[in-house]
Amino acid sequence: MKCTKCGKEEILPFRCAYCNQYFCSAHRLPEQHDCPAIHLARSPVETSIVESRAGRERS
């Protein structure tokens, strides 16, 4: 099976619990493969911190 992010062939790929896609060891974490469901992996506190930082960067 191939890594969804880089296409590397993997004998034992990692399946993301949030987006259900398969990845190599380099892209197994949600942050490493730009997971579209990363908001599910973050705690509510972490999400509010990220959103507040993004709001400051836009200003």
C-alpha positions in Angstrom: 0.0 0.0 0.0 1.2 3.5 -0.8 1.5 6.6 1.5 -1.3 9.0 0.6 1.0 12.0 1.1 4.2 11.0 -0.7 3.4 7.8 -2.6 6.1 5.7 -0.9 5.3 2.0 -1.0 4.8 0.7 2.6 4.5 -2.9 3.7 2.9 -1.9 7.0 1.3 1.6 6.5 -0.1 3.7 9.3 -3.8 4.5 9.1 -4.8 7.9 10.4 -7.6 7.6 13.0 -9.0 10.9 11.9 -9.1 10.9 8.1 -8.8 7.1 7.6 -6.1 7.4 5.0 -2.8 5.4 4.9 0.7 6.9 5.5 4.4 6.0 5.8 6.2 6.5 9.0 7.3 10.0 8.0 3.7 11.1 7.5 1.8 9.1 10.1 0.9 12.0 12.4 -2.0 14.3 11.5 0.4 17.4 11.5 2.8 15.6 9.1 0.2 14.9 6.4 -1.9 18.0 6.6 -4.9 16.0 7.9 -8.2 17.5 6.8 -9.7 16.3 10.1 -6.9 17.6 12.3 -9.4 19.6 14.4 -10.6 16.2 15.7 -7.1 15.4 16.9 -6.7 18.7 18.8 -8.0 19.4 22.2 -10.5 22.3 22.6 -7.8 24.4 24.4 -5.2 23.8 21.6 -7.8 24.7 19.0 -8.6 28.0 20.6 -4.9 28.8 20.9 -4.3 28.0 17.2 -7.3 30.1 16.2 -6.3 33.1 18.3 -2.8 33.0 16.8 -4.2 32.9 13.3 -6.5 35.9 14.1 -3.5 37.9 15.3 -1.5 37.0 12.1 -4.3 38.3 9.9 -4.4 41.7 11.7 
